[in-house]
Amino acid sequence: MKTYYKIIFATFLLLGFNACEKEDVQNNDNDEIAGCTDEEASNYDLNANEDDGSCEYEGCADETACNYDSTAEIVNNKSCIYPNECNSCVGDLSCYGCTNPDAVNYNPESTVDDGSCIILGCTDEEATNYNPLATNDDGSCEYSVSTILNGNWNITLLNYDTDVDLSFLEDLIDIPFPLGTQQVTGQAQNAGFLNFNSLSMTYTNEIDFDTEPFTILTFETPSIPFNSTSSGSWELENNDTDIILTDQNTGNQDYYEIINIDDNSLFLNGTVVVSPPIPGFEDTEISVEIDVQMQLEKIN
């Protein structure tokens, strides 16, 4: 019987303890924690359940910024956002454009150059009127004669005319009267080349053709091969209308007048000095001046 009463007494004690514990938990849950409850505030307190008006806010304090905040309590100018170059806070770019008055698309209302300027002119650095500011070539480039001459030229057509002094034959064959001179004229195609270097002002040249047959006295003479090669320096004279070639080995000079020239064709009149072999008299060296008219085409 005593045991029975002990069990009842213990049960009441446990029930009373649990009731007290639950009351303590409920009291703890109802405790007020004061602080800043605004998540936007810089001092937001996650544990606070009662806003005590202590919230503080940071922001841009620069009045020139687009997001200037006059109510900011904590200065954070790193957050400032400033107007663009057009003084716009909303992305307006109307002030951008071409600010160069020489450009065809110049915009007098633009204050910020956007690199869109189009300037017409000559863009070739080798031209005499090269414009380093030009962005678009307008075909106005002008070139010096030396620049146009620079390169390789093929002699496509050559007209020749010369008087050959035949007096050297008077001692080789017994002729009791003077032989005088013999005119040799004709035309040849693909008669050699001329190469000009306008940087070093040097040249290489070959004139190579066979004459048309002609008559000396009563003898029909076959064609005579003319071949003249030279290299050396060259220069322009008379307002760039005359070319003078000076052979570096012999010092002989060939003179040419420029009749017409463009990027791909050249017409010259001139005089060249050659020493052609005369058939049957190969051991005899003679010097002949030949008047030539040449048509040339540029090959590179």
Buried (B, 14 or more C-beta within 10 A) or exposed (E): EEEEEEEEEEEEEEEEEEEEEEEEEEEEEEEEEEBBBBEEBBBBBEEBEEBEEBBEBBBBBBEEBBEBBEEBBEBBEEBBEEEBEBEEEEEEEEBBBBBBEEBEEBBEEBBEBBEBBEBBBBBBEEBEEBBEEBBEBEEBBEBBBBBBBBBBBBBBBBBBEBBBBBEBBEEEEEEEEEBEEBEBBBEBEEBBBBBBBBEEBBBBBBBBBBBBEBEBEEEEBEBBEBBBEBBBBBEBEEEBEBBBBBBEEEEBBBBBBBBEBEEEEBBBBBBBBBEBBBEEEEEEEBEBEBBBBBBBEBEE
